[in-house]
Amino acid sequence: MNRLLVVQGYIVDSALRKVSILAKLSRYKKTTARDIQKQLDNEGEQVTLRTIQRDLVELASKFPILGDESKPINWSLEKQAELIIPNFDLTTSVMFVLADRHLKDLLPPSMLSRLAPFVITAKRFLDNIQNNSASRWPKKVVLHPKGLPLQPTDFDEDIINAIYGSVLRETCLKIQYHSLTSDNINNYTIHPHGVVVRGERSYLIASYDGYDDLRQLSFSRITAAEELERKAIINNDFSLNDFVKTGELGVLRDQENLEIKLWITPVLATILQETPLCSEQVISPHGDDFFVTATVDNSDELRHWILSMCNHITVMEPKSFREEIKSTLLQSAYYYKD
């Protein structure tokens, strides 16, 4: 029995190694056995050059693989090969496992379902090479969002399918939307431009039918959604990335940037040296503390950050902004009076 287990283990290791070698061959770039050995070595797989050379010769007899007459031999896949080559190695498997963990909110359900078989295969691949420490990489990294962890909304599957389907196919969307400022539920036909995920909250960036200005519609307040056949009107020059960069999601108070001067503690000074407010930020000593000057977006996000760090920040300039923060803090302190 022990002999059988050893033989089976050898067969599994050999098969996985050959799959890894196949995954490193390209249709458009030639590579040598030595190059493949280096790639395997970077993934923690110690394989002799002679073993890789033998594997390549064997694989070339069964798959559309080309080896030229040069020394060392250059290997590649046939460009017109109809056969789909297995494309799983350690790096690819780790990528699929991490993608499954972190991209669920960024992909439409139709694409996620197509990824499922790849994720299952990737997990099995990694399970079969547990002797390689690199296979445990997904257990060694965690993406932990900053701030108070809120529970994500439990979305209706039909609503999510309709939202992502309309964004994917660039069609109009008919929705029922529960207003935040009132208890009204209104019906709209909208032209979706994209989706922005911010922590536990997701937003649909869209324009109302008949209007050009873009709105941010929270997924959690869409109570019904139906994808229409009508094509959405989307400006070809629109860039979702630029939309976010301009601070639209931060709820800008003014299009003009704000030049601020803050009195900060040494702890916050260290943090801002590591992660500056802007590229032109300047930190200068002030007694036992520091001053920081920076040009930032005049947004609600800025106010939330300053108020959350009120034990480490005093706004010095501009005066109008100082008075605004002061008024907010005094009003908050009033509610704590016994």
Rosetta blueprint (number, residue, H / E / L):
1 M L
2 N H
3 R H
4 L H
5 L H
6 V H
7 V H
8 Q H
9 G H
10 Y H
11 I H
12 V H
13 D H
14 S H
15 A H
16 L H
17 R H
18 K H
19 V H
20 S H
21 I H
22 L H
23 A H
24 K L
25 L L
26 S L
27 R L
28 Y L
29 K L
30 K L
31 T E
32 T L
33 A H
34 R H
35 D H
36 I H
37 Q H
38 K H
39 Q H
40 L H
41 D H
42 N H
43 E L
44 G L
45 E L
46 Q L
47 V L
48 T L
49 L H
50 R H
51 T H
52 I H
53 Q H
54 R H
55 D H
56 L H
57 V H
58 E H
59 L H
60 A H
61 S L
62 K L
63 F L
64 P L
65 I E
66 L E
67 G E
68 D L
69 E L
70 S L
71 K L
72 P L
73 I L
74 N L
75 W E
76 S E
77 L E
78 E L
79 K L
80 Q L
81 A L
82 E L
83 L L
84 I L
85 I L
86 P L
87 N L
88 F L
89 D L
90 L H
91 T H
92 T H
93 S H
94 V H
95 M H
96 F H
97 V H
98 L H
99 A H
100 D H
101 R H
102 H H
103 L L
104 K L
105 D L
106 L L
107 L L
108 P L
109 P H
110 S H
111 M H
112 L H
113 S H
114 R H
115 L H
116 A H
117 P H
118 F H
119 V H
120 I H
121 T H
122 A H
123 K H
124 R H
125 F H
126 L H
127 D H
128 N L
129 I L
130 Q L
131 N L
132 N L
133 S H
134 A H
135 S H
136 R H
137 W H
138 P H
139 K H
140 K L
141 V L
142 V L
143 L L
144 H L
145 P L
146 K L
147 G L
148 L L
149 P L
150 L L
151 Q L
152 P L
153 T L
154 D L
155 F L
156 D L
157 E H
158 D H
159 I H
160 I H
161 N H
162 A H
163 I H
164 Y H
165 G H
166 S H
167 V H
168 L H
169 R H
170 E L
171 T E
172 C E
173 L E
174 K E
175 I E
176 Q E
177 Y E
178 H E
179 S L
180 L L
181 T L
182 S L
183 D L
184 N L
185 I E
186 N E
187 N E
188 Y E
189 T E
190 I E
191 H E
192 P E
193 H E
194 G E
195 V E
196 V E
197 V E
198 R E
199 G L
200 E L
201 R E
202 S E
203 Y E
204 L E
205 I E
206 A E
207 S E
208 Y E
209 D L
210 G L
211 Y L
212 D L
213 D L
214 L E
215 R E
216 Q E
217 L E
218 S E
219 F H
220 S H
221 R H
222 I E
223 T E
224 A E
225 A E
226 E E
227 E E
228 L E
229 E E
230 R E
231 K E
232 A L
233 I L
234 I L
235 N L
236 N L
237 D L
238 F L
239 S L
240 L H
241 N H
242 D H
243 F H
244 V H
245 K H
246 T L
247 G L
248 E H
249 L H
250 G H
251 V L
252 L E
253 R L
254 D L
255 Q L
256 E L
257 N L
258 L E
259 E E
260 I E
261 K E
262 L E
263 W E
264 I E
265 T L
266 P H
267 V H
268 L H
269 A H
270 T H
271 I H
272 L H
273 Q H
274 E H
275 T L
276 P L
277 L L
278 C L
279 S L
280 E L
281 Q L
282 V E
283 I E
284 S E
285 P E
286 H E
287 G L
288 D L
289 D E
290 F E
291 F E
292 V E
293 T E
294 A E
295 T E
296 V E
297 D L
298 N L
299 S E
300 D H
301 E H
302 L H
303 R H
304 H H
305 W H
306 I H
307 L H
308 S H
309 M L
310 C L
311 N L
312 H L
313 I E
314 T E
315 V E
316 M E
317 E E
318 P L
319 K H
320 S H
321 F H
322 R H
323 E H
324 E H
325 I H
326 K H
327 S H
328 T H
329 L H
330 L H
331 Q H
332 S H
333 A H
334 Y H
335 Y L
336 Y L
337 K L
338 D L
